[in-house]
Protein backbone atom coordinates (compact mmCIF):
# COMPACT_ATOMS: atom_id res chain seq x y z
CA UNK A 1 0.00 0.00 0.00
CA UNK A 2 2.72 2.52 0.93
CA UNK A 3 4.72 2.35 -2.32
CA UNK A 4 1.52 2.36 -4.38
CA UNK A 5 0.43 5.51 -2.56
CA UNK A 6 3.80 7.14 -3.24
CA UNK A 7 3.64 6.34 -6.95
CA UNK A 8 0.00 7.40 -7.21
CA UNK A 9 0.72 10.79 -5.66
CA UNK A 10 3.72 11.24 -7.96
CA UNK A 11 1.46 10.51 -10.91
CA UNK A 12 -1.21 12.89 -9.66
CA UNK A 13 1.42 15.62 -9.39
CA UNK A 14 2.65 15.16 -12.97
CA UNK A 15 5.54 12.74 -12.41
CA UNK A 16 8.58 13.67 -14.52
CA UNK A 17 11.30 11.45 -13.01
CA UNK A 18 10.10 7.87 -12.82
CA UNK A 19 13.40 6.57 -11.45
CA UNK A 20 13.20 8.91 -8.46
CA UNK A 21 9.56 8.19 -7.60
CA UNK A 22 10.22 4.43 -7.85
CA UNK A 23 13.28 4.81 -5.61
CA UNK A 24 11.24 6.76 -3.05
CA UNK A 25 8.50 4.12 -3.10
CA UNK A 26 11.04 1.31 -2.72
CA UNK A 27 12.83 3.09 0.13
CA UNK A 28 9.59 3.46 2.03
CA UNK A 29 8.70 -0.21 1.60
CA UNK A 30 12.21 -1.28 2.66
CA UNK A 31 11.82 0.80 5.84
CA UNK A 32 8.45 -0.82 6.44
CA UNK A 33 10.04 -4.26 6.16
CA UNK A 34 12.79 -3.24 8.57
CA UNK A 35 10.17 -2.14 11.09
CA UNK A 36 8.43 -5.52 10.83
CA UNK A 37 11.67 -7.41 11.48
CA UNK A 38 12.31 -5.31 14.60
CA UNK A 39 8.66 -5.34 15.72
CA UNK A 40 8.69 -9.15 15.78
CA UNK A 41 11.76 -9.35 18.06
CA UNK A 42 11.46 -10.91 21.54
CA UNK A 43 11.97 -7.51 23.19
CA UNK A 44 8.81 -6.25 21.48
CA UNK A 45 6.08 -8.60 20.18
CA UNK A 46 8.08 -11.86 20.19
CA UNK A 47 6.04 -12.92 17.14
CA UNK A 48 6.75 -16.38 15.70
CA UNK A 49 5.11 -15.66 12.31
CA UNK A 50 5.08 -12.93 9.71
CA UNK A 51 3.12 -13.23 6.45
CA UNK A 52 2.56 -16.91 7.10
CA UNK A 53 6.25 -17.76 7.53
CA UNK A 54 8.63 -17.88 10.46
CA UNK A 55 9.64 -14.39 11.58
CA UNK A 56 13.28 -13.50 10.95
CA UNK A 57 14.47 -14.04 14.51
CA UNK A 58 12.71 -17.42 14.69
CA UNK A 59 14.26 -18.52 11.40
CA UNK A 60 17.78 -17.12 11.80
CA UNK A 61 18.21 -16.07 15.44
CA UNK A 62 17.83 -12.77 17.26
CA UNK A 63 21.30 -11.30 16.48
CA UNK A 64 20.85 -11.69 12.72
CA UNK A 65 17.32 -10.31 12.93
CA UNK A 66 18.59 -7.13 14.62
CA UNK A 67 21.32 -6.77 12.01
CA UNK A 68 18.92 -7.50 9.14
CA UNK A 69 16.58 -4.75 10.30
CA UNK A 70 19.48 -2.32 10.66
CA UNK A 71 20.84 -3.22 7.22
CA UNK A 72 17.43 -2.67 5.63
CA UNK A 73 17.26 0.84 7.09
CA UNK A 74 20.62 1.67 5.50
CA UNK A 75 19.55 0.05 2.21
CA UNK A 76 16.44 2.24 2.08
CA UNK A 77 18.46 5.45 2.02
CA UNK A 78 21.05 3.99 -0.34
CA UNK A 79 18.22 3.10 -2.74
CA UNK A 80 16.85 6.63 -2.53
CA UNK A 81 20.26 8.19 -3.23
CA UNK A 82 20.87 5.96 -6.25
CA UNK A 83 17.55 6.97 -7.78
CA UNK A 84 18.22 10.71 -7.57
CA UNK A 85 20.80 11.01 -10.37
CA UNK A 86 18.46 12.96 -12.66
CA UNK A 87 16.96 15.22 -9.96
CA UNK A 88 19.64 15.64 -7.25
CA UNK A 89 18.05 18.80 -5.82
CA UNK A 90 15.01 16.78 -4.77
CA UNK A 91 17.11 14.32 -2.76
CA UNK A 92 17.50 16.55 0.32
CA UNK A 93 13.76 17.10 0.88
CA UNK A 94 13.12 13.39 0.23
CA UNK A 95 15.76 12.32 2.75
CA UNK A 96 14.25 14.65 5.34
CA UNK A 97 10.66 13.52 4.77
CA UNK A 98 11.43 9.81 4.83
CA UNK A 99 14.01 10.11 7.64
CA UNK A 100 11.50 11.91 9.88
CA UNK A 101 9.01 9.11 9.27
CA UNK A 102 11.50 6.47 10.38
CA UNK A 103 13.01 8.17 13.42
CA UNK A 104 12.12 10.36 16.39
CA UNK A 105 10.11 12.09 17.73
CA UNK A 106 7.17 11.31 15.43
CA UNK A 107 8.30 8.40 13.26
CA UNK A 108 7.98 4.63 13.49
CA UNK A 109 10.78 4.46 16.08
CA UNK A 110 8.71 6.78 18.28
CA UNK A 111 5.62 4.65 17.70
CA UNK A 112 7.51 1.55 18.79
CA UNK A 113 8.75 3.41 21.87
CA UNK A 114 5.18 4.36 22.85
CA UNK A 115 4.50 0.66 23.40
CA UNK A 116 6.86 0.77 26.38
CA UNK A 117 4.78 3.46 28.12
CA UNK A 118 1.98 2.75 30.62
CA UNK A 119 -0.33 5.49 29.29
CA UNK A 120 -0.70 6.14 25.58
CA UNK A 121 -2.80 8.42 23.43
CA UNK A 122 -4.18 5.95 20.86
CA UNK A 123 -4.32 8.39 17.94
CA UNK A 124 -0.84 9.78 18.61
CA UNK A 125 0.55 6.27 18.88
CA UNK A 126 -1.06 5.09 15.64
CA UNK A 127 -0.04 8.23 13.78
CA UNK A 128 3.60 7.55 14.71
CA UNK A 129 3.75 3.78 14.37
CA UNK A 130 1.76 3.50 11.15
CA UNK A 131 0.59 6.91 9.92
CA UNK A 132 4.09 8.42 9.72
CA UNK A 133 5.29 6.11 6.96
CA UNK A 134 2.04 6.59 5.01
CA UNK A 135 2.47 10.36 5.40
CA UNK A 136 6.04 10.02 4.13
CA UNK A 137 4.74 8.07 1.13
CA UNK A 138 2.36 10.84 0.11
CA UNK A 139 4.88 13.62 0.77
CA UNK A 140 7.68 11.75 -1.02
CA UNK A 141 5.45 11.07 -4.01
CA UNK A 142 4.81 14.77 -4.43
CA UNK A 143 8.44 15.80 -3.86
CA UNK A 144 9.75 13.18 -6.29
CA UNK A 145 7.52 14.79 -8.94
CA UNK A 146 8.85 18.27 -8.18
CA UNK A 147 5.77 19.41 -6.24
CA UNK A 148 5.45 20.80 -2.72
CA UNK A 149 5.27 17.89 -0.28
CA UNK A 150 3.64 19.25 2.87
CA UNK A 151 0.12 19.74 1.43
CA UNK A 152 0.05 15.97 0.90
CA UNK A 153 0.96 14.96 4.45
CA UNK A 154 -2.60 14.93 5.80
CA UNK A 155 -3.74 12.45 3.15
CA UNK A 156 -1.07 9.92 4.09
CA UNK A 157 -1.44 10.44 7.82
CA UNK A 158 -5.19 9.81 7.79
CA UNK A 159 -4.83 6.83 5.46
CA UNK A 160 -2.12 5.33 7.64
CA UNK A 161 -4.17 5.68 10.79
CA UNK A 162 -7.10 4.05 9.01
CA UNK A 163 -4.87 1.16 7.99
CA UNK A 164 -3.83 0.65 11.62
CA UNK A 165 -7.43 0.69 12.84
CA UNK A 166 -8.27 -1.92 10.22
CA UNK A 167 -5.30 -3.98 11.43
CA UNK A 168 -6.62 -3.72 14.99
CA UNK A 169 -10.02 -4.98 13.83
CA UNK A 170 -8.38 -7.85 12.00
CA UNK A 171 -6.38 -8.73 15.12
CA UNK A 172 -9.64 -8.96 17.07
CA UNK A 173 -11.81 -10.93 14.65
CA UNK A 174 -9.53 -12.78 12.21
CA UNK A 175 -7.66 -16.06 12.47
CA UNK A 176 -3.91 -16.54 12.28
CA UNK A 177 -4.36 -18.24 8.90
CA UNK A 178 -6.26 -15.25 7.50
CA UNK A 179 -3.68 -12.67 8.57
CA UNK A 180 -0.50 -14.75 8.32
CA UNK A 181 0.63 -13.58 11.76
CA UNK A 182 -0.33 -14.15 15.41
CA UNK A 183 -3.65 -12.64 16.49
CA UNK A 184 -4.90 -11.21 19.81
CA UNK A 185 -1.34 -10.06 20.53
CA UNK A 186 -2.32 -6.52 21.47
CA UNK A 187 -4.64 -7.78 24.18
CA UNK A 188 -2.08 -10.30 25.44
CA UNK A 189 0.67 -7.67 25.61
CA UNK A 190 -1.61 -4.82 26.80
CA UNK A 191 -0.76 -2.78 23.70
CA UNK A 192 -2.89 0.14 22.44
CA UNK A 193 -5.58 -1.06 20.09
CA UNK A 194 -8.65 0.65 18.59
CA UNK A 195 -10.93 -2.33 19.28
CA UNK A 196 -9.84 -2.56 22.92
CA UNK A 197 -10.48 1.18 23.35
CA UNK A 198 -13.57 1.67 21.18
CA UNK A 199 -15.12 -1.77 20.72
CA UNK A 200 -15.63 -3.26 17.28
CA UNK A 201 -18.55 -0.98 16.24
CA UNK A 202 -16.63 2.09 17.42
CA UNK A 203 -13.48 0.97 15.61
CA UNK A 204 -15.46 0.44 12.40
CA UNK A 205 -16.90 3.96 12.67
CA UNK A 206 -13.40 5.32 13.28
CA UNK A 207 -12.10 3.48 10.21
CA UNK A 208 -14.84 4.92 7.99
CA UNK A 209 -14.27 8.45 9.31
CA UNK A 210 -10.52 8.25 8.69
CA UNK A 211 -10.99 7.00 5.13
CA UNK A 212 -13.41 9.84 4.40
CA UNK A 213 -10.92 12.32 5.88
CA UNK A 214 -8.13 10.89 3.71
CA UNK A 215 -10.11 11.38 0.51
CA UNK A 216 -11.14 14.89 1.56
CA UNK A 217 -7.47 15.74 2.19
CA UNK A 218 -6.35 15.24 -1.43
CA UNK A 219 -4.93 18.63 -2.46
CA UNK A 220 -5.67 20.25 -5.82
CA UNK A 221 -3.47 18.52 -8.41
CA UNK A 222 -3.35 17.72 -12.15
CA UNK A 223 -4.56 14.11 -11.77
CA UNK A 224 -6.74 13.45 -8.70
CA UNK A 225 -9.08 10.78 -10.10
CA UNK A 226 -6.59 7.90 -10.27
CA UNK A 227 -5.44 8.69 -6.74
CA UNK A 228 -8.98 8.78 -5.39
CA UNK A 229 -9.74 5.47 -7.09
CA UNK A 230 -6.62 3.90 -5.57
CA UNK A 231 -7.66 4.96 -2.08
CA UNK A 232 -11.15 3.52 -2.54
CA UNK A 233 -9.73 0.29 -3.97
CA UNK A 234 -7.24 -0.14 -1.14
CA UNK A 235 -9.85 0.78 1.46
CA UNK A 236 -11.99 -2.08 0.19
CA UNK A 237 -9.03 -4.38 0.83
CA UNK A 238 -8.28 -3.10 4.35
CA UNK A 239 -10.67 -5.68 5.76
CA UNK A 240 -11.46 -8.85 3.83
CA UNK A 241 -15.22 -8.97 3.23
CA UNK A 242 -15.79 -11.87 5.63
CA UNK A 243 -13.98 -9.95 8.37
CA UNK A 244 -15.97 -6.81 7.63
CA UNK A 245 -19.20 -8.77 8.04
CA UNK A 246 -18.04 -10.21 11.35
CA UNK A 247 -16.86 -6.82 12.58
CA UNK A 248 -20.09 -5.02 11.60
Secondary structure as the mmCIF struct_conf table of DSSP 4:
data_model
#
loop_
_struct_conf.conf_type_id
_struct_conf.id
_struct_conf.beg_label_comp_id
_struct_conf.beg_label_asym_id
_struct_conf.beg_label_seq_id
_struct_conf.end_label_comp_id
_struct_conf.end_label_asym_id
_struct_conf.end_label_seq_id
HELX_RH_AL_P HELX_RH_AL_P1 UNK A 2 UNK A 12
TURN_TY1_P TURN_TY1_P1 UNK A 13 UNK A 14
HELX_RH_AL_P HELX_RH_AL_P2 UNK A 18 UNK A 39
TURN_TY1_P TURN_TY1_P2 UNK A 40 UNK A 40
BEND BEND1 UNK A 41 UNK A 41
TURN_TY1_P TURN_TY1_P3 UNK A 42 UNK A 45
BEND BEND2 UNK A 48 UNK A 48
STRN STRN1 UNK A 49 UNK A 50
TURN_TY1_P TURN_TY1_P4 UNK A 51 UNK A 52
STRN STRN2 UNK A 53 UNK A 54
HELX_RH_AL_P HELX_RH_AL_P3 UNK A 56 UNK A 60
HELX_RH_AL_P HELX_RH_AL_P4 UNK A 62 UNK A 82
TURN_TY1_P TURN_TY1_P5 UNK A 83 UNK A 84
BEND BEND3 UNK A 85 UNK A 86
HELX_RH_3T_P HELX_RH_3T_P1 UNK A 88 UNK A 90
HELX_RH_AL_P HELX_RH_AL_P5 UNK A 91 UNK A 102
BEND BEND4 UNK A 103 UNK A 103
TURN_TY1_P TURN_TY1_P6 UNK A 104 UNK A 106
BEND BEND5 UNK A 107 UNK A 107
HELX_RH_AL_P HELX_RH_AL_P6 UNK A 108 UNK A 114
TURN_TY1_P TURN_TY1_P7 UNK A 115 UNK A 116
BEND BEND6 UNK A 117 UNK A 119
HELX_RH_AL_P HELX_RH_AL_P7 UNK A 122 UNK A 126
HELX_RH_PI_P HELX_RH_PI_P1 UNK A 127 UNK A 131
HELX_RH_AL_P HELX_RH_AL_P8 UNK A 132 UNK A 144
TURN_TY1_P TURN_TY1_P8 UNK A 145 UNK A 146
BEND BEND7 UNK A 147 UNK A 147
BEND BEND8 UNK A 149 UNK A 149
HELX_RH_3T_P HELX_RH_3T_P2 UNK A 150 UNK A 152
HELX_RH_AL_P HELX_RH_AL_P9 UNK A 153 UNK A 173
HELX_RH_AL_P HELX_RH_AL_P10 UNK A 176 UNK A 179
TURN_TY1_P TURN_TY1_P9 UNK A 180 UNK A 180
BEND BEND9 UNK A 181 UNK A 181
BEND BEND10 UNK A 183 UNK A 184
HELX_RH_AL_P HELX_RH_AL_P11 UNK A 185 UNK A 189
TURN_TY1_P TURN_TY1_P10 UNK A 190 UNK A 190
HELX_RH_AL_P HELX_RH_AL_P12 UNK A 194 UNK A 216
TURN_TY1_P TURN_TY1_P11 UNK A 217 UNK A 217
HELX_LH_PP_P HELX_LH_PP_P1 UNK A 218 UNK A 220
TURN_TY1_P TURN_TY1_P12 UNK A 222 UNK A 223
HELX_RH_AL_P HELX_RH_AL_P13 UNK A 224 UNK A 238
BEND BEND11 UNK A 239 UNK A 239
HELX_RH_AL_P HELX_RH_AL_P14 UNK A 241 UNK A 247
#
